[in-house]
Structure formats: C-alpha cells, structure tokens
Amino acid sequence: MKLSANRWAQWLVYGDHYSLQLEDDGLLLESRHHRQYIPFSAWDGQLTVSRGLLWGTISLTGYTEEGDPLPFEVFGLPWHRAQQAGQTIYRSYQAYIARYQKRLALIRPSLLAEYDALVNAPAYVRLSQLRAAQQILVEKLEGEGIPASFLASLDEVMATTLAPVLRGDKQWLKTRNQQWQAMMLNQWQAWFDRIESSPLNDGQRAAVLTDESHTLVVAGPGSGKTSVLVARAAYLIESGQAKPEQLLLLAFGRDAAEELKTRIKTKTGHEVNVTTFHGFARQQLADHQGQAPMISPLASDDTAKAAWLTQTLAEQWQQPSPRKAWDKLHQQQTLPLDENAELTACAHDSRLHTWVWSRLSRVIQANTTKRALTDKLASFEEQSALKNELAVIWPLYQAYKQALKAENAVDFDGLITQATKLFQQRKFTTPIQFVMVDEYQDISPARLAMLEALCHGKTDTKTQSPRASLYAVGDDWQAIYRFAGADVSLTTEFAQRFGDSEICWLTTCYRYPSTLGKVAQQFIEQNPKQLSKQLDYARDKAPAKAPKVIKVITDDTLEKTLASLEKKHAKAEHAVSVMLIGRTHALRPDALESWQKAYPSLTLRYTTAHASKGQEAHYVFILGMDEGVFPAKPRSLSLDEALLGKNEEPIEYAEERRLFYVALTRVQKQVWLVHQKGRASSFVAELKGYQ
C-alpha cells in the first residue's frame, strides 16, 4: 500500500513528507529530497489522522536507538484514503507485534534465566559480569530480530524487569550488591566478630565483601588495614569463592609479607602465596622458564656494588671523553669530592658512590634510550646542568648493563621487567584469580605495569578463566616514597585509571584520639589533589582535663621531658614505648644509649620518619623540627629527581607534608615537636594554628 499527495499538494508542502508506503516491517516516508524508513520496531503503533481544509495529514512518532522521540508528518493526503490507510497500517503493525511476540516467547525462559543468574548470584557481582549479561541478552534478542528498544512494545513487564541489565545500569548493580552484602553481613556476623582479636567494624566488613575488578581500600592511620587483608583472604577461602592457590598477596617488604602470611595461616590453616613484588616476579620466571634468574651481586651486595663503582669510575676517568665530562660537571656544581685530591684518587669515596648511585639507579629504572631521557630533561629550566649530569652517568649505565650481561644476571628492576613481558605474552595458564596489594600508595609505574599485565590482557585460551582482580589497600596521605619511584597519582586517580572500580574507606582510627587526629587531618588536607576523607576516632572519649596531645619544645628541654615521663610511669607494670623520629639518620641523639639506662621505665628507640611507617608508640618525639631540616631544605634539581617527572601537586613540600603526617600519626598518647631555639620550621607554626 502506498499513499501519496497529488502533484499540486506535493508542490505546496515542498520540503515535507508527502508520501507514505507500507512495507512488510515498517513504513517508508518520502519527501522531495529524501526518504525515511521507520521500522515497526522503532514505533509504538500510534498515529493520528487529521483533516485540513483540502487534504488529510498522518502524524506519528518514531524512536531512535537511544529511545529519543522523532516526530513525523505526511501532508497533502486524500482525506478518505488517509483514514483507510491509518487502519490498514495499524492492523499490519498488530500482526507484526504478534509475530515477534511469538519469537519472544521462544527465548523468554532463557532471558529470565540469565537475569536471575545475575541477580541471585551467590557473590558480589562485578561490572564486567553486568556487561557480559547485557551482551548475552542483546544477542538473544537480536537473534530473533528483536531490538532491545522494541522489547517494551512486546512485553512491558519483561522489558521493565530486564531494563537495568539491558542498559548496564551501574546504580542498579550497586544497589543489588548492597543488598547482597547486607545478607552476607547477617550470615557471617559471628565469623566477622571472631576472625581478628577484635570484631571488625562496619567499614572493614564492607571492604572484605567488596569484590569489584579493581577495588581500592583507602585506609587511614591505625584503621586496621592489615586486619582487612587477612580477613578478606580468609573469607574468600572459607566462603568457597577461592582456593588458596588462587590468592596472591603482595607486600613491599619481607617483614610485612611474612606477617601477613603467618596471620593468614593461623586464621585459615592454609598456605597462601604472600610475597614481595620481586619475590613474585622471580617465582613466576622460575616456574615458566625452567630456572630462576640469577640476581646480580651489584643489586644484592653493597660491598660488590661499591667495588664495581670504584673500579668503573677509575676506568672511566682514564678515558679522555668521560674524564672531560666529569671535569666540566665538577666546574659547574659542587660534587662530593675532596677538592685537594686528584680525581682518580676519589673513585672509592662513599659520598661519591651515593651521589652516583642515586642518579644511576633512576636511569636503570627508566630503562630507555639516552635520546628519550634527553627529551624528558628538555622540559626543565635546568636542562643544561641536567644533561651534564646525564653525560657522566650514561657511560656508567652502559657499563652496568654490560656487567649484568657478562654475569648472565638481572637486577631487581630487570626482574619486574621480565615478569611483565612474561605476563603480557600470556603463553601459560595461572591459577591466580585474586591479587591483593598492601601499601598500594607506594606503587611505582613499573610495578603497576606488572600487575596490569597479570590482571588484564588476553583470556587464557585453554581454560577461558577470567583475568585476576586487583584489590589494593593504601593511603595517599601516607605516600612517602616518590624518591624511590612511587607515584601517588596512581592512588589518587585509581577510579579514573580503572573504569571498573570501587573505592572503600576505612575511616575509624584506633591509634590516637580525635584531639590529635583533627589537627593532623587539617594539616594533610591542605593538598587538594589528595583524596578527601573524614576520619573518626574510636578513642574519642577523653577526660575533661586531658593533657595537650601535641606539644612544642626546644631541644634543650628534651632530656627533662624524658625524665618527667620516667617519673610518671616509674610504677607501671609494663614498659612504656617512646619513639624518637628524625628526618634523617644524622639526627639520632648521641645520648640515646645513656637515656635508655637512665630511664628504665621507658623503651626508647630512634627511627627515621620513613622507617617509622607502620610503627606506633605510646609517646613520640619528632626531632629536628627546624627550618631547613623538616621540611627538608629544597635542593637544586638533580638528574634523579628530574627523571621522576615534574611534580604536579599544587602545594609546596607536598611529599614532606605527607612524611611529617606519617611521623605525627605514630603516636597513641602524646607527641612532642622538638626544635632549636628560634629555628622552628613552618610545619611547627602551621600546627600551632590548628590547635
């Protein structure tokens, strides 16, 4: 059936539709300039026939794939024929609907089964699973020629039911997971109460149950992050969601890895692979290449490294070109060399070794060409001086690579690189399905590349098993290892980096009271690029006359303060822990040993601010809170710092602020900031303003 306006009417309507033709599965509209096909699947069956002075008009609304309405009108039609056409079109539409309702009936059980399997899955449902179910439903519908947008016209109830899955509704999935978590919290309540020495709090329980493809647990100081890692590993095993060999826990240090491994074994009775990044890389290379790579003594033995540096520097200085580069550099900047000594006599100098290795190690980590490094340095104002540093380091780098090749060995950076390539090739199957990372804020781009190669990429062709999930626990407020290559933005931009992600928050602090916590939080939150979080404190009920938690003293009163603490705790049943924290090892008090003897009620120990991470004490003294000491005095830009890239954080001393925050939050009862008279640093002044 085709209905068209006469020639005169076509001329009058000009650019509008003037012809309508009924096809098997839709309507074809024509105008002078184009044709428009409206399939019945993109129409709701409603049309209006209206009468004008001379002719009739048929009006209807089609819909785009996104469900947006598209109105159409066909003008200049003979009135009586337009009425008949409207009835004929409606009957054809109803016949079309009936045909497709029969087709839908054939797949209705499988559509609902797929939906029910997703909704009633006995576990947390990930976004990737929602997308997979969405794809299956769409393919089933399209297999019968039914666009998802047409489903409501065939079966409104089914369309309403399946709609959240068909549109991949993230909020619907979040609600579904919250309902599932509520059931699990009730079902596993007794287990959560006893898995650790103290019952897990609500935030910890929610974090244990969260299982997105990429999950970041942001854990404030003293909030029980280790308890969450242990409980999650135990829960996955005891709930039957994972076998022990499917778990991998990665820590940055051997001590942390051993603690986690022991605690999980104690709680579950199972051995779980808990290791360091380097340890895991070596395991995998050994398993899949037949033997473990040999670690070069240059990486593992400080004595061997010092001997190699001494010999290599001496050899370099015997050659005209490298010697010239060193002389040029020495004229431009002060090197840690004895000015009265001949250059060749300084090859063994430990201060020079430290200077060289800080720069050489960064070039090793970069693992790229000299041209690429030179291009990176070009963005700095100090590029001329930086390139001069690179000129003396690059020959050492080449010698270092040759030394590794001659030994047929690798260093620790090489381990990570080789393991990353192994995972990217995906030529083997792995049982690992759950990767958990402690202290994620210390992650470097190289380590993250290894994780991404393990967790992403191609699916195993033999087993078709999904890639492992990434479960990271850390705190961007405590990211203090930029000098070692860590990148805090990998934590603060976690959600942007991984689309399928969920962030959980451990905000209850058990270590110190809110009187300290609120001051520390005000201080650390001055950096707008860090994640914002509001901590609460389990020890909030302090006596009305509680002593000031943060005190400022001068270094000449330090010993007097220790004596006062000794007197206060002289009759204590157990020794009271006192931690003295300094920005560097150089601030360790010479009198520490004598103080330990003089104050037997106190357990005194000194540590650097970096080494204090993860520790705690009843009382803390932060030493050297002097201007130019803490925060450390800015130095001229060096090669190792430049190769880390420009610091994009919009606040001065961003890393030093986090380091001070770490030192400040080691305390349980009271902390003293110790400085020389008249030399209090800007951090001291700032904290005074918050109290």
C-alpha positions, 0 to 999 in steps of 0.5 A: 500500500502506498499513499501519496499527495497529488502533484499540486499538494506535493508542490505546496508542502515542498520540503515535507513528507508527502508520501507514505508506503507500507512495507512488510516491517515498517513504513517508508516516508518520502519527501522531495529530497529524501526518504525515511524508513521507520521500522515497526520496531522503532514505533509504538503503533500510534498515529493520528489522522487529521483533516485540513481544509483540502487534504488529510495529514498522518502524524506519528512518532518514531524512536531512535536507538537511544529511545529519543522521540522523532516526530513525523508528518505526511501532508497533502493526503486524500482525506478518505484514503488517509483514514483507510490507510491509518487502519490498514497500517495499524492492523499490519503493525498488530500482526507484526507485534504478534509475530515477534511476540511469538519469537519472544516467547521462544527465548523468554525462559532463557532471558529470565534465566540469565537475569536471575543468574545475575541477580541471585548470584551467590557473590558480589557481582562485578561490572564486567559480569553486568556487561557480559549479561547485557551482551548475552541478552542483546544477542538473544534478542537480536537473534530473533530480530528483536531490538532491545528498544522494541522489547517494551512494545512486546512485553512491558513487564519483561522489558521493565524487569530486564531494563537495568541489565539491558542498559548496564545500569551501574546504580542498579548493580550497586544497589543489588550488591548492597543488598547482597552484602547486607545478607552476607553481613547477617550470615557471617556476623559471628565469623566477622566478630571472631576472625581478628582479636577484635570484631571488625567494624562496619567499614572493614566488613564492607571492604572484605565483601567488596569484590569489584575488578579493581577495588581500592581500600583507602585506609587511614592511620591505625584503621586496621588495614592489615586486619582487612587483608587477612580477613578478606583472604580468609573469607574468600577461602572459607566462603568457597569463592577461592582456593588458596592457590588462587590468592596472591598477596603482595607486600613491599617488604619481607617483614610485612609479607611474612606477617601477613602470611603467618596471620593468614595461616593461623586464621585459615590453616592454609598456605597462601602465596604472600610475597614481595613484588620481586619475590613474585616476579622471580617465582613466576620466571622460575616456574615458566622458564625452567630456572630462576634468574640469577640476581646480580651481586651489584643489586644484592651486595653493597660491598660488590656494588661499591667495588664495581663503582670504584673500579668503573669510575677509575676506568672511566676517568682514564678515558679522555671523553668521560674524564672531560665530562666529569671535569666540566660537571665538577666546574659547574656544581659542587660534587662530593669530592675532596677538592685537594685530591686528584680525581682518580684518587676519589673513585672509592669515596662513599659520598661519591658512590651515593651521589652516583648511585642515586642518579644511576639507579633512576636511569636503570629504572627508566630503562630507555634510550639516552635520546628519550631521557634527553627529551624528558630533561628538555622540559626543565629550566635546568636542562643544561646542568641536567644533561651534564649530569646525564653525560657522566652517568650514561657511560656508567649505565652502559657499563652496568648493563654490560656487567649484568650481561657478562654475569648472565644476571638481572637486577631487581628492576630487570626482574619486574621487567621480565615478569611483565613481558612474561605476563603480557605474552600470556603463553601459560595458564595461572591459577591466580584469580585474586591479587591483593596489594598492601601499601598500594600508595607506594606503587611505582609505574613499573610495578603497576605495569606488572600487575596490569599485565597479570590482571588484564590482557588476553583470556587464557585460551585453554581454560577461558578463566577470567583475568585476576582482580586487583584489590589494593589497600593504601593511603595517599596521605601516607605516600612517602616514597616518590624518591624511590619511584612511587607515584601517588597519582596512581592512588589518587586517580585509581577510579579514573585509571580503572573504569571498573572500580570501587573505592572503600574507606576505612575511616575509624582510627584506633591509634590516637584520639580525635584531639590529635587526629583533627589537627593532623587531618587539617594539616594533610588536607591542605593538598587538594589533589589528595583524596578527601576523607573524614576520619573518626576516632574510636578513642574519642572519649577523653577526660575533661582535663586531658593533657595537650596531645601535641606539644612544642619544645626546644631541644634543650628541654628534651632530656627533662621531658624524658625524665618527667615521663620516667617519673610518671610511669616509674610504677607501671607494670609494663614498659612504656614505648617512646619513639624518637623520629628524625628526618634523617639518620644524622639526627639520632641523639648521641645520648640515646644509649645513656637515656635508655639506662637512665630511664628504665621505665621507658623503651626508647628507640630512634627511627627515621620518619620513613622507617617509622611507617607502620610503627606506633608508640605510646609517646613520640618525639619528632626531632629536628623540627627546624627550618631547613631540616623538616621540611627538608631544605629544597635542593637544586634539581638533580638528574634523579629527581628530574627523571621522576617527572615534574611534580604536579601537586599544587602545594609546596613540600607536598611529599614532606607534608605527607612524611611529617603526617606519617611521623605525627600519626605514630603516636597513641598518647602524646607527641612532642615537636622538638626544635632549636631555639628560634629555628622552628620550621613552618610545619611547627607554626602551621600546627600551632594554628590548628590547635 
